[in-house]
Amino acid sequence: MGTYAGVADLPLEVDSYKLEPLELDVSSDFTRVSTVVRLRGGGHEGIGEDVTYEGLDQIAFQDEGPSQPLPGSHTLDSFAGLVGGLDLFPSPPEREVSHYYRRWAFESAALDLALRQAGQPLAAVLEREASPVTFVVSMRLGDPATIEPLRRRLDAYPTMRFKLDPTTDWDDALVAELAATTAIDSVDLKGFYRGTVVEVTTDPALYERVANAFPDAWIEDPDLTPETERVLAPHRDRITWDAPIHSVANIADRTFGGEPFPPRMVNIKPSRFGSLRELFAAYDYCAEQGIDAYGGGQFELGAGRGQIQYLASLFHPDTPNDVSPTGFHAAEPPPGLPTSPLPPAPSVAGFRWD
């Protein structure tokens, strides 16, 4: 029996829902806007978070308000089917991937509500134990890139580990400084972000410089071309994927040099899968195939962050999870934030991390 079967038949009563806007200036030099979905029913509330990146798509969602035909008696699975058949955007989103993000907001809120109505925590229903969660902090190093943003964080939090986004101005001197910290667990080459604010020009020399300098770091989302495959060939076992992963098929179909290339590790971002069925199928597939996973975040500002920490605690607690507490999103993280690993904090009922 797959993991999804453990939650699919949960009864779910939905009376109404409302939307709550959130906003924060984050460390990647942009203002993050997200929307909390609050489903209500039977005297309980379930929460999820829409992590669509484009601010205008979020504003249109918030302005439209609770217009979807969600009230009624459901199972979690029938509710997911309902949501999957609805057009959740008042106008077409700027990016197709946003359809996954918004569906996740409603399905994660429904899971939380169904569990709270049942008086059960997710861990108990899935018969899994919540474990301490190892995490890294994801960031860029400014424009022009320098070690100073990383150094300030290490001065405040000496045990901090990082996932960094290399950019084309990373020269040999900066890379050597970064390597000397021994604090880099993964590097995200952003090979699938054409036309976005985080796009990075594909540079085989940068790929080679980074792969050689951080021999123990995971290499995420390279743009595979004949030139980059040549320089990454000695490091192919460290290649991992994030942006193209929305289903089991996307994991199974990875290639390198035109040949099948089963990854040793993948970044499982729940919101990228959209549906709980697809997400839990991916966890099951990775377990069956011996593929490790780490969790990924989307600059969640509300309950969505705790939910991905919860899932990491259940399915991959000991890997370099990009699920740091929200306070680390700030341009200057405040003192006193939790350090890795996060102690287990599942709520007594629902899909929440307290």
C-alpha positions in Angstrom: 0.0 0.0 0.0 1.4 3.4 -1.0 1.9 6.3 1.4 -1.0 8.3 -0.2 -3.5 5.5 0.7 -2.9 6.4 4.4 -4.6 9.8 3.9 -6.8 9.4 0.8 -9.9 8.3 2.6 -9.8 10.9 5.4 -13.3 12.5 5.7 -13.3 16.2 5.0 -16.0 18.8 5.7 -15.5 22.2 4.0 -17.8 25.1 4.9 -15.9 28.0 3.6 -12.4 29.4 3.0 -10.6 32.7 3.0 -7.3 34.1 1.7 -4.6 35.9 3.7 -1.8 37.9 2.0 1.8 37.8 3.2 4.8 39.8 2.1 8.5 40.1 3.0 11.6 41.7 1.5 14.0 38.7 1.3 17.7 38.2 0.9 17.6 37.5 -2.9 16.7 41.2 -3.5 13.1 40.9 -4.2 9.8 41.3 -2.3 8.2 37.9 -1.7 4.4 37.8 -1.8 2.5 34.6 -0.9 -1.1 33.8 0.0 -2.3 31.6 2.9 -5.4 29.5 2.1 -7.6 29.0 5.2 -10.1 26.2 4.7 -12.8 26.0 7.4 -15.2 23.3 8.4 -16.7 21.6 11.4 -15.3 24.2 13.8 -11.7 23.6 12.5 -9.4 25.4 10.2 -6.8 24.0 7.8 -4.0 26.1 6.3 -1.9 26.0 3.2 0.3 28.5 1.3 0.4 29.4 -2.3 4.0 30.1 -3.3 3.4 31.4 -6.8 6.3 33.8 -7.4 4.8 36.4 -9.6 3.3 39.2 -7.5 0.6 40.1 -10.0 -0.7 36.5 -10.0 -0.8 36.6 -6.2 -2.6 40.0 -6.1 -5.2 38.8 -8.7 -5.8 35.7 -6.5 -6.3 37.7 -3.4 -8.5 40.3 -5.1 -10.8 37.5 -6.5 -11.3 36.1 -3.0 -13.0 32.8 -2.1 -14.8 32.1 -5.4 -14.2 28.4 -5.9 -17.0 25.8 -5.2 -15.2 24.0 -2.4 -17.8 23.7 0.4 -19.3 20.2 0.9 -18.6 16.7 2.3 -15.6 15.1 0.8 -12.8 12.6 1.3 -9.3 14.1 1.0 -9.0 12.2 -2.3 -12.3 13.4 -3.7 -11.5 17.0 -2.7 -8.1 16.7 -4.5 -9.9 15.5 -7.6 -12.3 18.5 -7.3 -9.4 21.0 -7.0 -7.5 19.3 -9.8 -10.4 20.0 -12.1 -10.8 23.7 -11.3 -9.2 26.7 -12.9 -7.7 28.3 -9.8 -6.4 31.4 -11.6 -8.7 34.3 -12.5 -6.4 34.9 -15.5 -3.7 32.6 -16.9 -0.6 32.7 -14.7 2.7 34.1 -16.0 4.3 30.7 -15.6 2.8 27.3 -16.1 4.5 25.9 -13.0 2.3 28.2 -10.9 -0.6 25.8 -11.4 1.3 23.2 -9.3 1.9 25.8 -6.6 -1.7 26.9 -6.2 -3.0 23.4 -6.2 -0.6 22.5 -3.5 -1.9 25.4 -1.4 -5.4 24.0 -1.4 -4.5 20.3 -1.0 -2.1 21.0 1.9 -4.8 23.1 3.6 -7.2 20.2 3.0 -4.8 17.7 4.5 -4.4 19.9 7.6 -8.2 20.4 7.9 -9.0 16.7 7.5 -6.4 15.7 10.1 -7.6 18.3 12.6 -11.2 17.2 12.1 -10.0 13.6 12.8 -7.9 14.8 15.8 -4.8 13.1 14.4 -1.3 14.4 13.5 0.2 13.5 10.1 3.0 11.4 11.6 0.5 9.1 13.3 -1.7 8.6 10.3 1.3 7.7 8.1 2.8 5.6 10.9 6.1 7.5 10.8 8.2 9.2 13.4 9.1 12.8 13.2 12.9 13.2 13.5 15.2 16.2 13.9 15.6 18.0 10.6 19.1 19.0 9.3 18.9 22.1 7.2 20.9 24.5 5.1 20.4 28.1 4.3 20.0 29.0 0.6 21.3 32.3 -0.7 23.1 34.3 -3.4 26.2 36.4 -2.7 25.1 39.8 -4.0 25.9 41.7 -7.1 28.8 41.7 -7.5 29.3 38.5 -5.6 31.4 38.6 -2.5 31.9 36.3 0.5 30.6 39.0 2.9 26.9 37.9 3.0 28.0 34.4 3.9 30.7 35.6 6.3 28.1 37.7 8.2 25.9 34.7 8.7 28.7 32.5 9.8 29.8 35.1 12.3 26.3 35.1 13.8 25.7 31.3 13.3 29.1 29.5 13.2 27.6 26.0 12.5 25.4 27.2 9.6 25.5 25.2 6.4 24.7 26.6 2.9 23.2 26.0 -0.4 24.6 28.6 -2.8 23.6 29.9 -6.2 26.9 30.4 -8.2 26.8 33.3 -10.7 29.1 34.1 -13.6 31.1 36.6 -11.5 32.4 33.9 -9.2 36.1 34.1 -9.9 38.9 31.8 -8.6 39.6 33.9 -5.6 36.0 34.0 -4.4 35.6 30.3 -4.9 38.7 29.6 -2.9 37.4 31.8 -0.1 34.1 29.9 -0.1 35.8 26.5 -0.2 37.9 27.4 2.8 34.8 27.8 5.0 34.0 24.1 4.4 30.3 25.2 4.9 28.9 24.5 1.4 26.7 21.5 1.1 25.2 22.1 -2.3 25.4 24.5 -5.3 22.4 25.4 -7.4 23.4 26.1 -11.0 19.8 27.3 -12.0 19.8 25.6 -15.4 16.0 25.7 -15.7 15.2 29.3 -14.9 15.3 31.0 -18.3 13.5 34.4 -18.2 13.4 34.7 -14.5 15.1 37.0 -12.1 17.4 34.2 -11.0 18.5 33.1 -14.5 22.2 32.3 -14.7 24.0 32.1 -18.1 25.3 28.6 -18.7 29.1 28.8 -18.3 31.1 25.5 -18.6 34.1 27.2 -17.0 32.0 28.2 -13.9 30.6 24.6 -13.7 34.1 23.2 -13.7 35.4 25.7 -11.2 32.6 25.1 -8.8 32.5 21.3 -9.2 36.3 21.0 -8.5 36.3 23.5 -5.6 33.4 21.8 -3.7 34.1 18.0 -4.1 31.6 17.0 -1.5 28.7 19.3 -2.5 25.6 18.3 -4.5 25.4 19.9 -7.9 21.8 20.9 -8.5 20.1 21.7 -11.8 22.9 22.0 -14.3 22.1 23.0 -17.8 23.3 19.9 -19.6 24.9 20.7 -22.9 27.8 18.8 -24.7 30.2 21.3 -23.1 28.8 21.2 -19.6 28.5 17.4 -19.7 32.2 17.1 -20.5 33.2 19.1 -17.5 30.7 17.5 -15.2 31.4 13.9 -16.3 33.8 13.2 -13.4 31.2 14.6 -10.9 28.0 13.1 -12.4 27.2 11.1 -9.2 26.8 14.4 -7.4 24.3 15.8 -9.9 20.8 16.3 -8.4 17.6 17.8 -9.7 15.0 20.3 -8.5 13.1 22.5 -11.0 12.2 19.8 -13.5 10.8 17.4 -10.9 7.0 17.4 -10.7 6.3 13.6 -10.8 7.8 10.2 -10.6 8.2 10.2 -14.3 10.4 13.3 -14.1 12.8 11.5 -11.7 12.8 8.2 -13.7 13.5 10.0 -17.1 16.7 11.8 -16.2 19.5 11.4 -18.8 23.2 12.3 -19.1 24.9 12.3 -22.4 21.7 10.9 -24.0 21.7 7.8 -21.7 19.4 7.0 -18.8 20.9 8.5 -15.6 19.1 7.5 -12.4 20.1 10.2 -9.8 21.5 9.4 -6.4 19.7 12.4 -4.9 16.8 14.6 -5.8 15.3 17.8 -4.3 11.7 17.1 -3.5 9.8 20.4 -3.2 6.2 19.5 -2.3 4.7 22.5 -4.0 6.4 21.5 -7.3 4.3 18.3 -7.3 1.0 20.1 -6.8 -1.0 17.1 -5.6 -0.5 15.0 -2.5 -0.9 11.9 -4.6 2.1 12.8 -6.8 4.2 13.9 -3.9 3.7 10.7 -1.9 4.3 8.6 -5.0 7.6 10.3 -5.4 8.6 9.5 -1.8 7.6 5.9 -2.4 9.5 5.7 -5.7 12.7 7.1 -4.2 12.5 4.7 -1.3 12.0 1.7 -3.7 14.8 2.8 -6.0 17.4 3.7 -3.3 17.3 7.4 -4.3 18.0 9.9 -1.5 16.0 13.1 -1.2 16.3 16.4 0.4 13.5 19.0 0.9 13.4 22.3 -0.8 11.7 25.6 0.0 10.1 28.3 -2.0 10.6 31.3 0.3 7.4 30.3 2.2 6.4 33.1 4.6 3.7 31.3 6.6 2.5 27.8 7.4 4.0 26.4 4.2 7.5 26.5 5.7 6.5 24.5 8.7 4.8 22.0 6.5 7.9 21.3 4.4 9.9 21.0 7.6 7.3 18.4 8.8 7.6 16.4 5.6 11.4 16.5 5.8 11.2 15.2 9.3 9.2 12.2 8.2 10.9 11.3 4.9 14.5 12.7 4.7 15.5 14.3 8.0 19.3 13.8 7.7 20.0 15.3 4.2 20.9 18.9 3.4 17.3 20.1 3.5 16.7 23.6 2.1 14.0 24.3 4.7 15.6 26.7 7.1 13.4 28.7 9.4 11.8 31.7 7.8 13.9 34.2 9.7 16.9 33.2 7.6 15.1 34.7 4.5 15.7 38.2 5.8 18.5 40.3 4.3 20.0 40.3 7.8 18.8 37.3 9.8 18.1 38.3 13.4 19.9 36.7 16.3 18.4 33.8 18.2 17.1 31.8 15.3 17.0 28.0 15.6 20.0 26.1 14.4 20.3 22.8 12.6 19.0 20.3 13.4 15.5 21.5 14.1 13.9 19.4 16.9 10.7 17.6 16.0 7.7 19.9 16.4 4.6 18.3 14.9 1.3 19.7 16.2 -0.9 17.4 18.2 -3.3 17.3 15.2 -3.1 18.3 11.6 -0.4 19.0 9.1 1.4 21.7 11.1 4.9 22.1 12.5 4.8 24.1 15.7 
